[in-house]
Amino acid sequence: MLRLNRQNFPGARYTERAIQFGEGNFLRAFIDWQLDWLNENQGIDTGVVVVRPRNRQVSETLNEQDGLYTTLIRGLNAAGEAVSDTRLIRSLNREIQPWQQYEDFLALARAPQMRVVFSNTTEAGIIFDAADRLDGAPATTFPGMLTQLLWARFNHFSGAADKGWLIVPCELIDHNGDTLRERVQQYSQHWQLPAAFMDWVQTHCTFYNTLVDRIVTGFPADSAAIAAQLGYEDRYLVAGEVYYQFVIQGPAALEQELKLAALAPEVKRVEDITPYKAQKVAILNGAHTAMVPVAYLAGIDSVGEAMDDPAIAAFIDALLREEIIPTLDLPAPELHAFADAVQRRFRNPFIQHALLAIALNSMTKFRTRLLPQLLQAQQNSGVWPPRLTFAFAALLAFYQGEQGDRRWTLQDDAHWLQHFAQGWLAVRQGTLRVDQLVHAVLSDRAHWGEDLTQRPGLEAAVYQHLQHIVTHGMRAALAQLR
């Protein structure tokens, strides 16, 4: 079988106009996939040079295939139909490992046509290390390496206004662009770079805050069958879902440079990214967090199975539309469209997402993803939302870690694991009542940020649901919500 490379599969090669810190699956199935489509359909002529942000020994790089690889995008479309599409990606030109190719790395700063910087160096990637040196070859952190490149570019082009960069971090942290700019400033001060340099960075380089969303599952298990269909071997084949969203906060320069309007509405430029982050956290992440204890205690093991169960699917849909969406600030049609897309994603037959894999640190996830909506819903209507309080109660029941002959491993911080182990043991031994357990959990000010028992009616609502779950089982308790 042919190996994928540009000799065996000749085709378009694009001008190197983008640097990408990170070689991982996500960026290749998200940024590079979009750029490839824009190259083909909008003529943006933008090739990508990948910079590995970590000093790791690797036996192979993307250069083994001359930057070529295949994306396999599959899932449910807007009509609910299963679709599968492969695309040979030509937007990625080459990969640089700066610890072994430092001069090639610095040469990127001197390329006059270079314009955009993308990154995904994990949530822990945008950091500062005081041990880094300007003459390090290279710096040990992504912000340090970026500062080195910006400093080299500033010097090479004498601070020319038109040689600034558009910098687009995709790390999943709040205000990722603002944070990256702050780290560059921190390195500039630490290395005692001249004020003129930081003025150039501030004035002529743009740092965008972004929100990125696509499930990328990586190298598919059925790769042999896919290779047979493609007719070539691809060691960097990457699979992802149909849905994607790219929200960008900042000036129009990036949109104009890359003709991103052609990818609307999936790609959008906004003045304030905050409501879009709230939408994702509350609807997508919140639905996951609410689903886990309810579905698992109903005898279900995966997200797809949960969405195939009429009772669970109806619970999630009503939770989103009646209780979460009214608490959010975006237009209702946009929010409902997002909720539709989320539920299609949950039904994706190509992704098996185990509920227990999502259950990690569920107590913190409930606090950050659902508690704000629960409190806001009560403030809006004057009553405690029945499904959100039910999900809260189901979470407490889930932390029993057992149901009849079924046992599961809980994963959370030591405080909650010990608290629930002791609490539920005491309930079983008859030395603690369920309402007392609820009171102890809700009154934990250190976790919730307040004593939730001081919210009139909340404790009683959670207790009533929990008592029903414990006494009659999840199925019967869920049925009483209808």
Secondary structure, 3 states (H helix, E strand, C coil): CEECCCCCCCCCCCCEEEEEECCCHHHHHCHHHHHHHHHHHHCCCCEEEEECCCCCCCCCCHHHHCCCEEEEEEEECCCCCEEEEEEEECCEEEEECCCCCHHHHHHHHHCCCCCEEEECCCCCCCCCCCCCCCCCCCCCCHHHHHHHHHHHHHHHCCCCHHHCCEEEECCCCCCHHHHHHHHHHHHHHHCCCCHHHHHHHHHHCEECEEEEECCEEECCCCHHHHHHHHCEECCCCEEECCCCEEEEECCCHHHHHHCHHHHCCCEEEECCCHHHHHHHHHHHHHHHHHHHHHHHHCCCCEHHHHHHCHHHHHHHHHHHHHHHHHHCCCCHHHHHHHHHHHHHHHCCCCCCCEHHHHCCCHHHHHHHHCHHHHHHHHHHHCCCCHHHHHHHHHHHHHCCCEECCEECCCCCCHHHHHHHHHHHHHHHHCCCCHHHHHHHHHCCHHHHCCCHHHCCCHHHHHHHHHHHHHHHCHHHHHHCCC
